[in-house]
Amino acid sequence: MRTSLCDQLGIEHPVFGFTPSEHVAAAISRAGGLGVLGCVRFNDAEDLDRALTWMDENTDGKPYGVDIVMPAKVPAEGTQVDLSKLIPQGHKDFVQQTLLKLGVPPLPEGEDSQGVLGWLHSVARSHVDVALEHPIRLIANALGSPPADVIERVHAAGVPVAALAGKAEHARRHVENGVDIVVAQGYEAGGHTGEVATMVLVPEIVDAVEVPVLAAGGIGSGRQAAAAMALGASGVWMGSYWLTTTEYTLGNSSTQQALLAAGSSDTVRTRIYTGKPARLLKTRWTEAWAAEEAPQPLPMPLQNLLVSEAHLRIARTDDPSVVSMPVGQVVGRMNEVRPVAEVLAELLREFDETVERLTKLR
């Protein structure tokens, strides 16, 4: 399993592993893929710097990348306090009442409740500043093309830019803006995702652009990786599948318990996580927002600010039925906790077996 991207980025296999955990990302890189650390959870530039320094020291010199969340257009963004004034009181009351009904306890006294600020444009820019101080080999943007000045700066540092796309027209626009690699993310994917399924989307984007395309959305096996290559992809982008690896230690055990018990139909695509459509694990928290009396989610970044403290509180509960976790439909295949190296080795083995089987077809 090798393509031109392997030579370009200095990796053994074109398996790109997106994860919010530096421990998982480093393990992916050590195993021959490209670990891509999601930066959105880092509010403080110093925290991100420490995480990337740890990766520098624990990837055995193997390449790794980072993923930011940055809209192409710079929003008229004030401080968190200014933005919070735009959140209706009714939405705040609904969140608090829902947490009470679900039995989610408050945060310990004195604990920071500001939540994740990485969705803010200004914070994402600080992530780029920090990342470029480390030997990263890729910067990916979950919201498509970064602003032109960011792309220019990243290219000046000799680092390629990847961007996620849910439509062929989005991919064309990304390439026109200077993006080097397009991640064709299908409807099945966890987190922010569009409305076109991976099997349809990948060949559409491959035909639409002349840069390498990574297939994303629902991939968790060598057979699916082989299918992605057959559709014209230069590699695969996997996110959800690493959530049940041994190295993933963010949150508590209730999150992995919920994921291990879920089937492929136990997810929902909703705007309640950030304000943009994102696929989440279906739980009592998502069901509360789907109720008739629930308010409509706010636009990004207001929705994230609204639920940020709630996510912190939920993450500390030991109840799998209320977790709030982005995950794709591939969750139905995530049935045991295994080390990253074992997961990747099985994928590569099955990929080889699949390709060999296909060569025998007449």
Beta strands, then each sheet from edge to edge (+ up, - down):
strand 1: 15-19
strand 2: 34-38
strand 3: 64-68
strand 4: 139-141
strand 5: 161-165
strand 6: 181-185
strand 7: 191-192
strand 8: 213-216
strand 9: 235-238
strand 10: 267-270
strand 11: 278-281
sheet 1: 1+ 2+ 3+ 4+ 5+ 6+ 8+ 9+ 1+
sheet 2: 7+ 11- 10+
end
